[in-house]
């Protein structure tokens, strides 16, 4: 099968400064069969039209006037079952050792991207990855990531790792919302009584548990808390 994967990240400053306001960086990814791409895009655009969302939607743009849109968006995401999956990696700044990344935050960032994606690539499939646009110091980072993923998965094919503007992709925007949702819980930045808290608890009600690190086999909403200091 062919799969599309849409990615975004929150709090990448965790890799660049010890003064980050949160303890964790998260990189999120939305996985779907390529044949369902257009149907999913149409469904999201329909929700946008219903709620008169005329511009890019993102976690940071959640507001009381848009609450119903985000609640329905999460209802729709959950209703798609395992055909539409989310996976994020959680990187703790307390356990981060930049010596392992040659003190290069950009290199470290894409190493964590590799860890996020590699473990969900399965044999005899073809994958296209779409990452939210990011200015890199080294221009070949995305191609290097593609080559590493492709060579590490000899029975599958990684055809594309492409930079895409989030404003042009409602699927990256959905990845942003889901990554923000996970970050809100795992970084404990919750404001009691806020719209974001209501959106968070609504989704946790849909899945029947609070967002927390999961086992690798969790398929719908997978949270990978990477162990940076070894161990089981």
N, C-alpha and C positions, 0 to 999 in steps of 0.2 A: 504493500500500500504506500501511497504518498501522503506525507503529513506536512502541515504548515505549523510553525511555532512563532509566536509573537511575544516579544520580551520588553521589559522595562525595569528600572531600578529605582530605589529610594535610599537616600542618605549615603551616597558614595563618598562623602567627606570623611566617613569613618576610616577610610584608607589613607587619608592625607593629613589629618590633624588629630591630635589627642584632645582637642577642645570641642569635638563634636557633641551636640546636645543630646544625642541618643546613644544607646549602647550597641546597636546593631545596624549593619547595612543589609538590605535585602535586594536580591535580584529575582524577578518573577517571570514566569513563562506560561503562555496559554497554548495548549496543544490541541490540534483538530485535524481530522482527515481533510486533505486538500479538496476533495469533491464536495465537502459541505461548506467551504469558504463563502461562496456567494450567498447561499441561503442564510448563513449566520449574519453576514453583513446586512442583508436585506431586513432581517428581523430586528437588528439593533437600530437601523435607520428608521424603521417603523415606530419603534419605541421613542426615538428622538422626536419624530414628527408628532406623535400623540401628545408628548409633553412639551412641545415647542422648544426643544433644545437645539438652538441654531448654531452653536459653536462647539468646539472641542469639549468633551466631558472628561474630567479627571477626578481623582480622589480629593485633591486640594480644592476643587471647585464645588464640593458638596455644600449645599446651603438649604435652609428651610424651604425656600420656594421650589427647590429641585428634589426634595426628599422622595416624593412618590416615584420619580423617574428612577432613582438609584435603587429603591426597594424593588420595583418591577424588573429592573435589569438583573438584579441578583436572583430574583425568582426565576427569570428566564434562564440564566446561566445554570442554576441548579437543576432545572427541568430537563436539560439536555443530557443528563446522565454522563456516562463515561465517554461519550463521543466528544465532549468538550471538557478538557481537564486543565487544572492549574497546578504548577509546581514552583516553589520558591526556595532559594537557599538563604540561610541566615548566617551572617558572618559577625562574630562578636569582636569588638575592638579590644576587649580585655585579654583575649587569647591570641590576638593577631601578632605575628612575628614577621616583620617586614624584611628581616634578613633572608627569609626563604624566597623572597621575591626581588632580591638584589636592591632593596630599598627603592623599588620602582612601583609606585602605586598603580600606574596604568597596566603594567605587566601583571601585577597581583589581581587587578580587577578582571582581566580576561582569563586568568587562571581559574577564578571562581566561576566565571561564566562557563568555562569548560566543565567544571565539576557539576554544575547545575544541569547541563544539557546531556553530557556523556552518558549518565546513568539511566536515561530514559530513551536511549537509542537502541532499537531492537533489530535483530537480523532480518534481512530480506525486505527492508523498507527503504524509502527515499525521503529525505528531509530537506526542507527549506526553512531557514531561520531568518526572522526579520527583527532587528534590534532598533530601538529608538535611537535617533541620531545623537551622536556624541563626538565632540572634537577630540581627536587623538593626536598626541605628539608624534607617534610613529604611524605612518600612513598604512602600513600593511597589517595592522592588528586584526582586522576582520578576516582577511585571507589566511593569516596564520592560524586563527581560530578554526576556520573551515578545514584547513589541512590537518590540524591536530585531531579534530573530531572524525574526519574521514579515515585517517590512517589508523585510528584507534578502534574503528568499527568496520572491519574488513568485509563483513557480510551484509553491510548496509551501505547506502550512498548518501553523502551530504553534498548536495548540489549547489547550495547557496547559503551564504551568511551575508546578509544585506542590511545596510543602514537605511532606515525609513523614518520620515518625519511623522511624529505621532498625530499631528493635525490631519494627516492624510490617511490614517488607518484607524477605523473604529475598533479593530481587534487589538491594536496596541493600547488604545485608550481603555479597553476593558481590562487588559493586563495591568495597566496602571492602577485601576480601581481595586482590583483584587490584591495587588502587591501593597497598596496603601492600607487596605483592610487588615492584612496580616501584620504590617508594621505597627499599626495603631494598637493592636493587642500586644504584640511581642516586645515593642519598645515602651509599652505602658505610658503612652502619651494621651490617654483617654481623658476627655473632659466630660464629667458627669452631667447629664441633661442635654448634651449637645446633639445636633443632627447626626454627626458622625457616630456618636455612641449608639443612637437608635439604629443606624444602618448596620453597624457592627453586630449588635445583639440580634437584629433581625436575621442576618445571615447565619450567625451561630445557632439560632433557633432552627433554621432550615436544615443544618447538618447535624443538629442534636448534640453539639459539644462546643466548648470554647476552642478557638484557634490555638494550637500548640504544636510543637514538633511531633511528627508522625513517623511511622515505619515507611520504608521504601515502597512497600506494596500498596500503600494508600493511593488510590487512583484519582479521586475527584479533586481534592484540595490537599496537596502534598506539601508538607513543610520540612525541609531538609536542614537540620541544625548541624552544620559541619563541625567535626571534631578537629580542631586545629593543633591539638597537642597529643595526638595519638590515642591509643587505647582502643577498647572494644567499640 
